[in-house]
Amino acid sequence: MSATAAAPALRDPAWLRRTFWWLLALVLAWPLLVGTEFKPWVLFDERNREPTLRFLASFLPPALAPDFLWLVLRETWRTVAIATAGIALALLIAVPLTLASTRVLSMSALSGRMATVPFALRQGLRVLLIVLRSIPELVWALVFVRVVGLGPTAGVLAIALTYGGMLGKVYGEILESGSDGAAQNLLRNGSGRLQAFFYGLLPGNASELTSYTVYRWECAIRSSVVLGFVGAGGLGQQLDGSMKMFAGGEVATILLVFVALVAAADAFSAAVRRMMD
């Protein structure tokens, strides 16, 4: 190495640019924090400290009575059932809407430009998917609790509508972003849309479609617990009741079971993804 080689820089050459972006982020975030009245220091206020510690202390020991554990086990199974039934109904909504709204499966688009009526129909179906996924499942659950009453039915229908919109939207994007040459050739040679889908599009996109579906099922399990707080059944409804009764031990047990349930669902979905790879 030459003796006259330049000494290493003593200062980061990008520090000025990095500092600028940090300051810009702070300037943009500050009005948001002020607007939302974000005050985390109130957690450590003297007036809040004692009730918080007393509430956390009530979690110990967790409730382990056999009757209560059986009740939690039953509600856990109901939570999984709500999520699974909701996803099954969501698929019944998403798959037909995806096939009808995907441009790749359009006969009239083979010439390069889709005809007016098919184009309007597909845009209408895409608007329907937007409406379904724009309304949170919690809002749908509140509506269905009024219609069908308290219980799992409201949760199943709420998950079905919101997740039907989500699945339909993502399914369409997956199909249209992949290779469509085989499907186009099948359509040009007289095949129907279903044949073009099953033999032209599905083989190349099955892994991605399955992976996303399993991921949404995992999300539906978490959502079904939240829906229980508005009376849609499952662990959430039991958790809501225990919190209202200030039964900290029961709350701790339900939370531990819920963590174990989410971990099991995550492990199952990861195993399915590995099988599809």
Buried (B, 14 or more C-beta within 10 A) or exposed (E): EEEEEEEEEEEEEEEEEEEEEEEEEEEEEEEEEEEEEEEEEEEEEEEEEEEEEEEEEBBEEBBEEEEBBEBBEEBBEBBBBBBBBBBEBBBEBBBEBBBBBBBBBBBBBEEEEBEEEBBEBBEEBBEBBEEBBEBEBBBBBBBBBEEBEEBBBBBBBBBBBBBBBBBBBBBBEBBBEBEBEBBBEBBEEEBEBEBBBBEBBEEBBEEBBBBBBBBBBBBBBBBBBBBBBBBBBBBBBBBBBBBEEEBBBBBBBBBEBBEEBBEBBEEEBEEBBEEEE
